[in-house]
C-alpha cells in the first residue's frame, strides 16, 4: 500500500513540475534556447495613441488593425520613454494578440514623416503675405 502512494506522489510531482516548466521556462530560459525551440511570435504593428510615464513603469496605448493594446513596460523604462513618442508607428512581437501585454519585445519604431527642410538650411518665409517685418533702429 505504501508503494502505491509513493507512485502517486511521484506522478503528481512530475505533473506539477511539467506544468510549471511549461509556463515559466519560456519567460526565463527562452532567450537562451535555439530558434527551433522558441515559440513563434506574432508581429503586430500599430500607432502609439497615448503614453503615460510613471515612476517604475511606462504605459503605451497602441492602436492596431486587430484592436487596441495596452503595453506595460517595467524593464528599460527610461530608454523606451526616450525612444517611443505619441504618434510613432510601433511594431511589437507578441505570442498572440492580447489587449493587455507586459514587457513586449519592440521590433521596430518608426517616426512620423516630417516635411523636408528647404535647401540651404534657411527657414521658410513667414506667412505674412510676403512682407517681412523690419526692426526699427534704436533712437
Backbone as a printed PyTorch tensor [residue, N CA C, xyz], in Angstrom:
tensor([[[  0.8250,  -1.1990,   0.0000],
         [  0.0000,   0.0000,   0.0000],
         [  0.8700,   1.2640,   0.0000]],

        [[  1.9600,   1.2560,   0.7230],
         [  2.8600,   2.4050,   0.7810],
         [  3.5140,   2.6570,  -0.5780]],

        [[  3.7630,   1.5870,  -1.3360],
         [  4.3690,   1.6980,  -2.6420],
         [  3.4400,   2.4150,  -3.6260]],

        [[  2.1510,   2.1770,  -3.5510],
         [  1.1700,   2.8240,  -4.4230],
         [  1.1550,   4.3200,  -4.1590]],

        [[  1.1600,   4.7430,  -2.9110],
         [  1.1670,   6.1630,  -2.5620],
         [  2.4560,   6.8330,  -3.0430]],

        [[  3.5560,   6.1330,  -2.9970],
         [  4.8270,   6.6740,  -3.4850],
         [  4.7490,   6.9180,  -4.9970]],

        [[  4.1490,   5.9940,  -5.7380],
         [  3.9770,   6.1720,  -7.1800],
         [  3.0470,   7.3420,  -7.4880]],

        [[  1.9660,   7.4590,  -6.7520],
         [  1.0130,   8.5570,  -6.9700],
         [  1.6690,   9.8980,  -6.6550]],

        [[  2.4230,   9.9690,  -5.5570],
         [  3.1100,  11.2030,  -5.1760],
         [  4.1460,  11.5790,  -6.2400]],

        [[  4.8870,  10.6080,  -6.7510],
         [  5.8680,  10.8640,  -7.7990],
         [  5.1800,  11.3740,  -9.0690]],

        [[  4.0500,  10.7910,  -9.4250],
         [  3.2950,  11.2270, -10.5920],
         [  2.8090,  12.6700, -10.4300]],

        [[  2.2620,  12.9980,  -9.2640],
         [  1.7540,  14.3540,  -9.0220],
         [  2.8790,  15.3890,  -9.0450]],

        [[  4.0330,  15.0550,  -8.4810],
         [  5.1680,  15.9740,  -8.5050],
         [  5.6440,  16.1720,  -9.9450]],

        [[  5.6700,  15.1270, -10.7310],
         [  6.0610,  15.2300, -12.1410],
         [  5.1160,  16.0980, -12.9430]],

        [[  3.8220,  15.9430, -12.7110],
         [  2.8250,  16.7630, -13.4140],
         [  2.9780,  18.2280, -13.0130]],

        [[  3.1600,  18.4910, -11.7220],
         [  3.3210,  19.8710, -11.2400],
         [  4.5660,  20.5100, -11.8440]],

        [[  5.6810,  19.7860, -11.8900],
         [  6.9000,  20.3160, -12.4910],
         [  6.7330,  20.5500, -13.9940]],

        [[  6.0290,  19.6710, -14.6620],
         [  5.7970,  19.8360, -16.0920],
         [  4.9630,  21.0620, -16.4110]],

        [[  3.8990,  21.2500, -15.6610],
         [  3.0310,  22.4150, -15.8880],
         [  3.7780,  23.7040, -15.5620]],

        [[  4.4770,  23.7270, -14.4430],
         [  5.2230,  24.9170, -14.0420],
         [  6.3220,  25.2260, -15.0570]],

        [[  7.0150,  24.2140, -15.5150],
         [  8.0650,  24.4230, -16.5100],
         [  7.5380,  24.9410, -17.8230]],

        [[  6.3830,  24.4560, -18.2280],
         [  5.7720,  24.9180, -19.4800],
         [  5.3920,  26.3940, -19.4010]],

        [[  4.9400,  26.8140, -18.2400],
         [  4.5050,  28.2030, -18.0760],
         [  5.6860,  29.1400, -17.8780]],

        [[  6.6340,  28.7610, -17.0300],
         [  7.7090,  29.6710, -16.6500],
         [  8.9790,  29.5560, -17.4860]],

        [[  9.2480,  28.4170, -18.0840],
         [ 10.5070,  28.2280, -18.8150],
         [ 10.6890,  29.2150, -19.9710]],

        [[  9.6890,  29.4580, -20.8150],
         [  9.9040,  30.4170, -21.9110],
         [ 10.2330,  31.8150, -21.4010]],

        [[  9.7030,  32.1800, -20.2690],
         [  9.9290,  33.5090, -19.7180],
         [ 11.3740,  33.6840, -19.2670]],

        [[ 11.9570,  32.6610, -18.6540],
         [ 13.2940,  32.7870, -18.0910],
         [ 14.3880,  32.2180, -18.9950]],

        [[ 14.1320,  31.1240, -19.6600],
         [ 15.1730,  30.4710, -20.4540],
         [ 14.9620,  30.6350, -21.9480]],

        [[ 13.9110,  31.3010, -22.3650],
         [ 13.5800,  31.4160, -23.7830],
         [ 14.6640,  32.0600, -24.6140]],

        [[ 15.3340,  33.0630, -24.1060],
         [ 16.3480,  33.7520, -24.8980],
         [ 17.6140,  32.9120, -25.0930]],

        [[ 17.7950,  31.8840, -24.2710],
         [ 18.9750,  31.0290, -24.3730],
         [ 18.7350,  29.7950, -25.2410]],

        [[ 17.5000,  29.5390, -25.5810],
         [ 17.1760,  28.3630, -26.3970],
         [ 17.3680,  28.6600, -27.8720]],

        [[ 17.7290,  27.6500, -28.6730],
         [ 17.8230,  27.8600, -30.1250],
         [ 16.4550,  28.2090, -30.7070]],

        [[ 16.4410,  28.8190, -31.8750],
         [ 15.2030,  29.2630, -32.5030],
         [ 14.1960,  28.1610, -32.7440]],

        [[ 14.6420,  26.9150, -32.8820],
         [ 13.7420,  25.7940, -33.1260],
         [ 12.8110,  25.5750, -31.9310]],

        [[ 13.3230,  25.8000, -30.7310],
         [ 12.5480,  25.5400, -29.5210],
         [ 11.7370,  26.7440, -29.0470]],

        [[ 11.9730,  27.8930, -29.6110],
         [ 11.2510,  29.0890, -29.1820],
         [  9.8810,  29.1490, -29.8360]],

        [[  8.9350,  29.7120, -29.1020],
         [  7.5820,  29.8770, -29.6340],
         [  7.6000,  30.9540, -30.7250]],

        [[  6.8030,  30.7610, -31.7410],
         [  6.7220,  31.7330, -32.8220],
         [  6.0000,  32.9780, -32.3260]],

        [[  6.5620,  34.1330, -32.6480],
         [  5.9670,  35.3930, -32.2270],
         [  5.1100,  35.9540, -33.3510]],

        [[  4.0190,  36.5490, -32.9750],
         [  3.1360,  37.2200, -33.9280],
         [  3.5470,  38.6860, -33.9610]],

        [[  3.8060,  39.2150, -35.1240],
         [  4.2220,  40.6050, -35.2630],
         [  2.9830,  41.4670, -35.4250]],

        [[  2.8570,  42.4630, -34.5560],
         [  1.7000,  43.3570, -34.5580],
         [  2.2100,  44.7830, -34.7190]],

        [[  1.6260,  45.5190, -35.6620],
         [  2.0350,  46.8970, -35.9000],
         [  0.8680,  47.8340, -35.6390]],

        [[  1.1780,  48.9730, -35.0150],
         [  0.1450,  49.9520, -34.7350],
         [  0.7370,  51.3000, -34.3900]],

        [[ -0.1340,  52.2660, -34.1690],
         [  0.2820,  53.6260, -33.8360],
         [  0.1090,  53.8630, -32.3430]],

        [[  1.0640,  54.5770, -31.7670],
         [  1.0050,  54.9030, -30.3470],
         [ -0.0020,  56.0360, -30.1740]],

        [[ -1.0890,  55.7510, -29.4640],
         [ -2.1470,  56.7320, -29.2490],
         [ -1.9140,  57.5460, -27.9750]],

        [[ -1.4930,  56.8730, -26.9150],
         [ -1.2440,  57.5530, -25.6320],
         [ -0.0030,  56.9770, -24.9930]],

        [[  0.6330,  57.8000, -24.1570],
         [  1.8370,  57.3860, -23.4530],
         [  1.7790,  57.9770, -22.0560]],

        [[  1.9910,  57.1330, -21.0520],
         [  1.9490,  57.5830, -19.6560],
         [  3.1640,  57.0350, -18.9340]],

        [[  3.9850,  57.9300, -18.4070],
         [  5.1850,  57.5190, -17.6800],
         [  4.9170,  57.6710, -16.1900]],

        [[  5.1090,  56.5790, -15.4750],
         [  5.0300,  56.5920, -14.0220],
         [  6.4250,  56.3130, -13.5020]],

        [[  6.5850,  56.3010, -12.1920],
         [  7.9130,  56.1670, -11.6140],
         [  8.6170,  54.8790, -12.0360]],

        [[  7.9210,  53.7570, -11.9800],
         [  8.5650,  52.4710, -12.2380],
         [  8.0200,  51.7450, -13.4610]],

        [[  7.1720,  52.3900, -14.2580],
         [  6.6320,  51.7300, -15.4300],
         [  6.2110,  52.7520, -16.4820]],

        [[  6.0650,  52.2480, -17.6980],
         [  5.6290,  53.0640, -18.8250],
         [  4.4450,  52.3740, -19.4740]],

        [[  3.3620,  53.0990, -19.6930],
         [  2.1610,  52.5550, -20.3200],
         [  2.0080,  53.1590, -21.7130]],

        [[  1.8380,  52.2880, -22.7150],
         [  1.6070,  52.7330, -24.0830],
         [  0.3020,  52.1470, -24.5800]],

        [[ -0.5500,  52.9880, -25.1400],
         [ -1.7630,  52.5260, -25.7980],
         [ -1.4750,  52.5100, -27.2880]],

        [[ -1.5410,  51.3160, -27.8840],
         [ -1.1970,  51.1300, -29.2930],
         [ -2.4530,  50.6910, -30.0420]],

        [[ -2.8220,  51.4480, -31.0770],
         [ -3.9770,  51.1200, -31.9170],
         [ -3.5020,  50.2880, -33.0900]],

        [[ -3.9640,  49.0300, -33.1750],
         [ -3.5710,  48.1250, -34.2590],
         [ -4.7830,  47.8180, -35.1220]],

        [[ -4.5590,  47.0720, -36.1970],
         [ -5.6760,  46.6830, -37.0630],
         [ -6.5780,  45.6670, -36.3670]],

        [[ -6.0490,  44.9360, -35.3710],
         [ -6.8380,  43.9430, -34.6430],
         [ -7.5640,  44.5370, -33.4430]],

        [[ -7.1470,  45.7050, -32.9900],
         [ -7.7550,  46.3390, -31.8310],
         [ -6.7130,  47.1500, -31.0830]],

        [[ -7.0660,  47.5640, -29.8870],
         [ -6.1810,  48.3830, -29.0770],
         [ -5.4340,  47.5110, -28.0810]],

        [[ -4.1560,  47.8220, -27.8940],
         [ -3.3090,  47.0910, -26.9470],
         [ -2.7850,  48.0700, -25.9110]],

        [[ -2.8320,  47.6840, -24.6430],
         [ -2.1870,  48.4470, -23.5820],
         [ -0.9200,  47.6970, -23.2080]],

        [[  0.2270,  48.2650, -23.5820],
         [  1.5220,  47.6380, -23.3100],
         [  2.1300,  48.2820, -22.0780]],

        [[  2.4710,  47.4620, -21.0930],
         [  3.0880,  47.9380, -19.8550],
         [  4.5540,  47.5140, -19.8630]],

        [[  5.4480,  48.4950, -19.7170],
         [  6.8830,  48.2180, -19.6900],
         [  7.4070,  48.4960, -18.2870]],

        [[  8.0760,  47.5060, -17.7090],
         [  8.7030,  47.6610, -16.3990],
         [ 10.2190,  47.5510, -16.4870]],

        [[ 10.7250,  47.0850, -17.6270],
         [ 12.1600,  46.9670, -17.8490],
         [ 12.5710,  48.0290, -18.8650]],

        [[ 13.7190,  48.6250, -18.6620],
         [ 14.2680,  49.6410, -19.5640],
         [ 13.2770,  50.7740, -19.8130]],

        [[ 12.6380,  51.2260, -18.7560],
         [ 11.5880,  52.2470, -18.8600],
         [ 12.1380,  53.5530, -19.4240]],

        [[ 13.2730,  54.0120, -18.9230],
         [ 13.8230,  55.2970, -19.3730],
         [ 14.1890,  55.2600, -20.8530]],

        [[ 14.7780,  54.1540, -21.3120],
         [ 15.1850,  54.0440, -22.7060],
         [ 13.9700,  54.0160, -23.6400]],

        [[ 12.9590,  53.2570, -23.2680],
         [ 11.7550,  53.1730, -24.0990],
         [ 11.0200,  54.5050, -24.0970]],

        [[ 11.0220,  55.2020, -22.9650],
         [ 10.3770,  56.5090, -22.8780],
         [ 11.0380,  57.5080, -23.8270]],

        [[ 12.3520,  57.4570, -23.9440],
         [ 13.0470,  58.3480, -24.8730],
         [ 12.8210,  57.9540, -26.3260]],

        [[ 12.7350,  56.6680, -26.5960],
         [ 12.6310,  56.1770, -27.9650],
         [ 11.2410,  56.3560, -28.5600]],

        [[ 10.2090,  56.0400, -27.8030],
         [  8.8400,  55.9930, -28.3280],
         [  8.0830,  57.2520, -27.9200]],

        [[  7.4530,  57.8970, -28.8930],
         [  6.6470,  59.0860, -28.6490],
         [  5.2400,  58.8580, -29.1930]],

        [[  4.3110,  59.7040, -28.7760],
         [  2.9390,  59.6270, -29.2700],
         [  2.9420,  59.8880, -30.7820]],

        [[  2.2330,  59.0320, -31.5230],
         [  2.1560,  59.1630, -32.9700],
         [  3.1250,  58.2680, -33.7190]],

        [[  4.0820,  57.6530, -33.0340],
         [  5.0370,  56.7500, -33.6870],
         [  4.3520,  55.4580, -34.1050]],

        [[  4.8660,  54.8440, -35.1580],
         [  4.4070,  53.5140, -35.5770],
         [  5.2820,  52.4950, -34.8620]],

        [[  4.6680,  51.5910, -34.1230],
         [  5.3730,  50.6570, -33.2690],
         [  5.0840,  49.2340, -33.7290]],

        [[  6.1260,  48.4180, -33.8490],
         [  5.9770,  47.0130, -34.2080],
         [  6.3650,  46.1790, -33.0050]],

        [[  5.4330,  45.3580, -32.5140],
         [  5.6430,  44.5220, -31.3340],
         [  5.6210,  43.0480, -31.7200]],

        [[  6.4300,  42.2490, -31.0470],
         [  6.4100,  40.7970, -31.2290],
         [  5.6790,  40.2040, -30.0260]],

        [[  4.5310,  39.5930, -30.2630],
         [  3.7000,  39.0220, -29.2000],
         [  3.5040,  37.5310, -29.4440]],

        [[  3.2880,  36.7800, -28.3760],
         [  2.9640,  35.3620, -28.5410],
         [  1.6350,  35.2070, -29.2530]],

        [[  0.6750,  36.0400, -28.8910],
         [ -0.6330,  36.0910, -29.5360],
         [ -1.2270,  37.4610, -29.2140]],

        [[ -2.2440,  37.8620, -29.9530],
         [ -2.8670,  39.1520, -29.6970],
         [ -3.5750,  39.1120, -28.3520]],

        [[ -3.2820,  40.0830, -27.5090],
         [ -3.9570,  40.2600, -26.2250],
         [ -4.1400,  41.7530, -26.0090]],

        [[ -5.2050,  42.1740, -25.3430],
         [ -5.3950,  43.6080, -25.1040],
         [ -4.4400,  44.1690, -24.0470]],

        [[ -3.9460,  43.3330, -23.1360],
         [ -3.0120,  43.7640, -22.0940],
         [ -1.7510,  42.9100, -22.1900]],

        [[ -0.5990,  43.5500, -22.4290],
         [  0.6530,  42.8110, -22.5140],
         [  1.6920,  43.4710, -21.6100]],

        [[  2.5430,  42.6390, -21.0050],
         [  3.6090,  43.1220, -20.1320],
         [  4.9510,  42.9130, -20.8100]],

        [[  5.7420,  43.9670, -20.8790],
         [  7.0870,  43.9540, -21.4430],
         [  7.1770,  43.2200, -22.7830]],

        [[  6.3880,  43.6500, -23.7910],
         [  6.5150,  43.0020, -25.0990],
         [  7.8200,  43.4090, -25.7760]],

        [[  8.2860,  42.5780, -26.6910],
         [  9.5040,  42.8890, -27.4390],
         [  9.1770,  43.9250, -28.5100]],

        [[  9.9390,  45.0070, -28.5320],
         [  9.7650,  46.0360, -29.5580],
         [ 10.6650,  45.6760, -30.7310]],

        [[ 10.0650,  45.4210, -31.8800],
         [ 10.8090,  45.0530, -33.0730],
         [ 11.2640,  46.2820, -33.8530]],

        [[ 10.4020,  47.3180, -33.8910],
         [ 10.7040,  48.4780, -34.7110],
         [  9.9070,  49.6810, -34.2420]],

        [[ 10.5080,  50.8650, -34.3630],
         [  9.8290,  52.1300, -34.0830],
         [ 10.0560,  53.0340, -35.2890]],

        [[  8.9710,  53.5000, -35.8700],
         [  9.0710,  54.4290, -36.9920],
         [  8.4480,  55.7490, -36.5900]],

        [[  9.1960,  56.8190, -36.8090],
         [  8.7180,  58.1660, -36.5070],
         [  7.8270,  58.6410, -37.6450]],

        [[  6.8710,  59.5300, -37.3500],
         [  6.0160,  60.0480, -38.4260],
         [  6.8410,  60.8620, -39.4230]],

        [[  6.4000,  60.8480, -40.6710],
         [  7.0930,  61.5850, -41.7280],
         [  6.9800,  63.0760, -41.4500]],

        [[  8.0930,  63.7910, -41.6070],
         [  8.0960,  65.2440, -41.4520],
         [  8.4490,  65.8670, -42.7970]],

        [[  7.9820,  67.0890, -43.0240],
         [  8.2640,  67.7810, -44.2810],
         [  9.7580,  68.0930, -44.3400]],

        [[ 10.3830,  67.8810, -45.5070],
         [ 11.8180,  68.1630, -45.6240],
         [ 12.0920,  69.6540, -45.5120]],

        [[ 13.2570,  69.9770, -44.9530],
         [ 13.6510,  71.3870, -44.8220],
         [ 14.0900,  71.9220, -46.1800]],

        [[ 13.8950,  73.2160, -46.4220],
         [ 14.3520,  73.8080, -47.6860],
         [ 15.8790,  73.7210, -47.7780]],

        [[ 16.4010,  73.7300, -49.0260],
         [ 17.8480,  73.6620, -49.2310],
         [ 18.5170,  74.8820, -48.6170]],

        [[ 19.7240,  74.6850, -48.1700],
         [ 20.4680,  75.7910, -47.5800],
         [ 20.2200,  75.9250, -46.0910]],

        [[ 19.2840,  75.1930, -45.5660],
         [ 19.0170,  75.2200, -44.1340],
         [ 18.3210,  76.4720, -43.6510]],

        [[ 17.8960,  77.3350, -44.5950],
         [ 17.2340,  78.5660, -44.1910],
         [ 15.7650,  78.2850, -43.8970]],

        [[ 15.2340,  78.9280, -42.8760],
         [ 13.8010,  78.7480, -42.6070],
         [ 12.9750,  79.3690, -43.7130]],

        [[ 11.7880,  78.8680, -43.9030],
         [ 10.9010,  79.4040, -44.9400],
         [ 10.4100,  80.7850, -44.5400]],

        [[  9.9360,  81.5290, -45.5290],
         [  9.4500,  82.8830, -45.2830],
         [  8.2000,  82.8410, -44.4280]],

        [[  8.0300,  83.8250, -43.5440],
         [  6.8310,  83.8420, -42.7080],
         [  5.5750,  84.0370, -43.5400]],

        [[  4.4650,  83.5570, -43.0270],
         [  3.1860,  83.6270, -43.7400],
         [  2.5110,  84.9640, -43.4830]],

        [[  3.1610,  86.0580, -43.9060],
         [  2.5940,  87.3970, -43.7070],
         [  2.3170,  88.0580, -45.0450]],

        [[  2.0350,  87.2330, -46.0630],
         [  1.7360,  87.7940, -47.3720],
         [  2.9990,  88.2370, -48.0950]],

        [[  4.1340,  87.7070, -47.7380],
         [  5.3730,  88.0280, -48.4340],
         [  6.1270,  89.1760, -47.7820]],

        [[  5.4770,  89.9830, -46.9790],
         [  6.1400,  91.1000, -46.3330],
         [  6.8750,  90.6140, -45.1050]],

        [[  8.1490,  91.0240, -45.0090],
         [  8.9460,  90.6350, -43.8570],
         [  9.0430,  91.8580, -42.9540]],

        [[  8.6090,  91.7430, -41.6790],
         [  8.6530,  92.9030, -40.8070],
         [ 10.1040,  93.3040, -40.5400]],

        [[ 10.3820,  94.6070, -40.5700],
         [ 11.7010,  95.1650, -40.3440],
         [ 11.7580,  95.7230, -38.9260]],

        [[ 12.9290,  95.5440, -38.3200],
         [ 13.0990,  96.1310, -36.9750],
         [ 13.4260,  97.6160, -37.1450]],

        [[ 12.8930,  98.4220, -36.2340],
         [ 13.1710,  99.8560, -36.2610],
         [ 14.5110, 100.0840, -35.5700]],

        [[ 15.3420, 100.9890, -36.1430],
         [ 16.6180, 101.2860, -35.4950],
         [ 16.3720, 102.0040, -34.1810]],

        [[ 17.2430, 101.7740, -33.1860],
         [ 17.0720, 102.4520, -31.9050],
         [ 17.2630, 103.9470, -32.0420]],

        [[ 16.5180, 104.7630, -31.3300],
         [ 16.5910, 106.2260, -31.4460],
         [ 17.3100, 106.8440, -30.2970]]])
